[in-house]
Amino acid sequence: MRERGVYLDEIIDESFFHAVVVRSTIRRGTITGMHVPHFPKEYAVIRAEDLPGLREIDVAGTAVPVLTSRAVSYRGQPIALIVGPSVRSCVELRRQIQIGYDRLDPVVLDERTHGRGGARYAREIENGEIEEAFESALQITEGEYRLIPHRSRAIEPVGAAARVGPDSVEVWAPTRWLFHVRSAVASVLGRPAESVVVTLCSIDAAFDGFVWRPSILAAQAAAAAACTGRPIRLVPDPGEDDSAPSGPGAVIRYKSALDRDGN
């Protein structure tokens, strides 16, 4: 691991190719096909089946696809990468790609309409002798806290860069989770984690999206570098922040008992 107080663009030279992400345009469904036009020389499209290792990374026990080849779970989900020497040309080629879908109704996880069973994940924590504590309690305190879904925004673009060699991998990313970036890149490339060196770039201190999103971008950049043999720069457009999943909503309910001794 290395730490440098520089931004991503400061360490990228003309040898780097650019990558842009082809994203889903529907909220939920199944991909039925993708039409890719003829690409100029030095440009390529990379799909899930081209990834040299795993197609998903683990984020706190949840499998998150790096690229999806079939199931779409949210609008803006990454489907493919377009790689080439000009970012403008990559963006133009992205506009020419046509993707077919079988649409499905989106899953709405809203307690107001689905009740408590609408939660994607639920956990109950108990501590102490519950029944006895409440029966003999001097005071019982209970309450409820709600966290609405939120979307993080960064001051500067969030991206990643990667160079893949025969025996080593170099990755540059602004992240708060260095070791997760390394393990994510290693799993997608099918290489040992010890072969991956991650350089930490400067980050926006107010942006919580630097926790897990750079791992996805770094894995995509590294996969593109492995497939093309060129160092890759992947910096999504600012508008693509809207496609990243928002922070989850949550409902926290608690109930506690206090006895005469303050326990």
Secondary structure, 3 states (H helix, E strand, C coil): CEECCCCHHHHCCCCCEEEEEEECCCCCEEEEEEECCCCCCCCEEEEHHHCCCCCEEEECCEEEECCCCCEECCCCCEEEEEEECCHHHHHHHHHHCEEEEEECCCCCCCHHHHHHHHCCCCCCCCCCCHHHHHHCCCEEEEEEEEECCECCCCCCCCCEEEEECCCCEEEEECCCCHHHHHHHHHHHHCCCHHHEEEEECCCCCCCHHHCCHHHHHHHHHHHHHHHHCCCEEECCCHHHHHHCCCECCEEEEEEEEECCCCC
